Amino acid sequence: QVQLVESGGGLVQAGGSLRLSCAPSGSIFSINAMGWYRQAPGKQRELVAHITTGGTTNYADSVKGRFTISRDNAKNTVYLQMNSLKPDDTAVYYCNFQALLHVYWGQGTQVTVSS
């Protein structure tokens, strides 16, 4: 079964940057949208950023102006560039692919921002 593989998480100081990547372990067809979600301890999973096949993006208010989502359709890869990181951004980040017949989730990558 195809899985989404994330990379790029880690520990960074406040104000720093990280870049997350997510790609499938095999072929996925008819991908519509891609996105990044996050879940902090004791909180519900929330949408961080979303991008459609045509490149339309939307962001959570808390990350606007600091995070940028992008995708490489040829590689079926989605990225999340995170700048000016804050301790409140600490969470497990999950990528999400919405295909025609299935929704895929990554296993999650930890992002920790120290103050």
N, C-alpha and C positions, 0 to 999 in steps of 0.2 A: 504494500500500500504506500502511495506517495506521501511523504511527510515534508513539512516546511522546516528548513534549517536556518536558525538565526545565529548571528554572530555580531560581535562588536560591543557587547556590554562590558561593564567593569566598574571600578571605583575611580571617582574623579572628584576633585575639589570644586566647591562652588565657584561659578564663573567659567568653568572649563567646558570642554566639548567632547562629544562622542558621536560616532557614526555607526548606526545599526544597519545590518544587511539581512535580507531574508530571501532564500531561494529554495525551490522544491528539489527533492531528492530524485525525482523522475519527471516525466512529462505530465503536464496539466493542460487541458484544452479549454478553450472558451472562457478564459478568465475575464471577468468584468471589472470588478473593483478590487483594489488592494488597500490594506490599512494596517495601522498600528494601534494597539490597545495597551493599557497598562493596569496593573492591580497592585496597590499598596497594601501593606498588612492591615487587616481589619476593615478594608474598604472594598466596594464593588469594582469590578472591572469597568474601565471607562475608555471611550474612544479618544485617541490622541490625534490621529490624522488619517485622512482617507483620500485616495486618488482613483479616478476612473480611468478607463482605457484611453479616453480622449485627453486626459491630463488635468481634468478639473479637480481641484483640491479643496478640502475643508479641514479646519483645525479646531481643536478645543480652545476656548478662550484663554485658558491658562498657559498655552504654549505659543499662541500667535506671536509672530515677530521673532521667535527664538528657534523654533523647529521648522525644518523643511522636509517634506516628503517628496520622493521622486521615484520613478520606475524605469526599468529598461525592459521594454516589451519583448525584445529579441531574446533576452536571457530569462524572462519571467522572474525578474528580481526587483524587489522594492527596497528602498533605502530610507533611513530617517536620520537626517543631520540634526544634531541637538547642540545648540550653542547657549551660552549664558546659563548653564545649568544651575538649578537651585536645589537645596535639600528636599523641598516638596516634590521634586521630580523622582525621588527615590521610589522604585517599584520594580516589579517584574514586567517586562515589556514583551508583548505577544504580537506576532504578525498574523495577518488574516487575509486569505484569498477567497473571493466570492466567484466561483465558477458557475457555469450554467446549471450543473446538476449536483453540485456539492460545495460545501463551505469547508475550507481547510484552516487549521490553526497550527502555529508553531508551538514548540515546547516551552518557550519563554526564555528570556535572557535577563539576568539581574543587572539593574543599573542602580548604583549607590552614589549619592552625592554628599560629600562631607562638608560641614560648615567651617 
